[in-house]
Amino acid sequence: MTVVNAKHALKAEQSGADALLVTGHEAAAHGGAVTSLVLVPAIRQVTKLPIIAAGGFGTGGGVVAALALGADGVAMGTRWAASKESPVHANTKELIVEKEVEDTIYSKNFDSIPCRVMTTPNSKKIMSKPFNPVRAMWRAYLAAREMNKPLLGILKDVFKMGLEQTLTVTFYGAAVLQIKKATIEGNHSQGVQLIGQVQGLVQDVPTVHELTQRVMQEVHEALASINQLSDHGAGQGAIAPEKISRIA
Ligand SMILES: Cc1cc2nc3c(=O)[nH]c(=O)nc-3n(C[C@H](O)[C@H](O)[C@H](O)COP(=O)(O)O)c2cc1C
């Protein structure tokens, strides 16, 4: 279950979650208000459930950092979006390589929940004003029509969910076409791209195999340099060796 604060983590645990995807502020789309550096240990303090840290992880050094903070693994979104096999459009992958860590906007104005998107002239315009509920409903309807969702089915769902949830879903539905335009069609003059700050660390578009090998190499290098700093020598550093063998 995805959580962005300790209260959600406890609720998820009570409702029987097997693990938590703890999503920090740096993340693409709906990361929390707090950065992964603080959020992961904060949630580690309140639960023993396995934690998968997300938001801001794009290198082997990031994996080691997440484990040191108390996570059991990481989820990388932005980094893997810029891999050869990723279905993200080639124009978008090119933009990810060009953009810097600062080139994102985090605001509620896109789909009513705080959301991180790539900075482009179009996203700046869209994120500069609060989303209008009437326009959101119209855009959600257009998105549903494009996806062949029958209007009657949508209305039934609306009655089941109640107003507050309906509005949230409507806002998200309204954003769908813009996400699709940018991510799938590579059209950034009309679309909006969900992306994390990690985009600034991405300098190429390797294959998944190359990227996996690279990340694992970086994990070993990061561990070696930590172990060099440790008074106790190799293997006795900040990260338990058995944790690393689990991800290798
Ligand atoms: C191209 C792309 C599309 C995404 N689409 C969604 C989405 O539709 N809904 C959502 O909640 N998160 C979405 N995410 C966020 C990821 O699920 C994940 O939480 C995030 O990428 C982790 O942070 P990172 O990008 O710093 O690795 C998307 C991420 C990327 C890179």
The ligand as a Gaussian input file, in Angstrom:
#p B3LYP/6-31G(d) Opt

LIG

0 1
 C        6.365000       8.211000     -16.221000
 C        5.751000       8.048000     -14.860000
 C        4.379000       7.868000     -14.735000
 C        3.795000       7.742000     -13.474000
 N        2.443000       7.600000     -13.383000
 C        1.851000       7.610000     -12.151000
 C        0.439000       7.612000     -12.036000
 O       -0.281000       7.587000     -13.022000
 N       -0.090000       7.640000     -10.781000
 C        0.686000       7.699000      -9.653000
 O        0.166000       7.760000      -8.538000
 N        2.042000       7.659000      -9.741000
 C        2.636000       7.636000     -10.961000
 N        3.998000       7.654000     -11.056000
 C        4.809000       7.670000      -9.813000
 C        5.457000       6.308000      -9.498000
 O        4.454000       5.343000      -9.266000
 C        6.405000       6.364000      -8.279000
 O        5.701000       6.643000      -7.092000
 C        7.484000       7.423000      -8.436000
 O        7.965000       7.434000      -9.767000
 C        8.644000       7.169000      -7.476000
 O        9.499000       8.255000      -7.432000
 P       10.740000       8.498000      -8.446000
 O       10.124000       8.936000      -9.731000
 O       11.538000       9.554000      -7.766000
 O       11.479000       7.202000      -8.592000
 C        4.609000       7.765000     -12.302000
 C        5.990000       7.916000     -12.446000
 C        6.572000       8.068000     -13.701000
 C        8.066000       8.268000     -13.806000

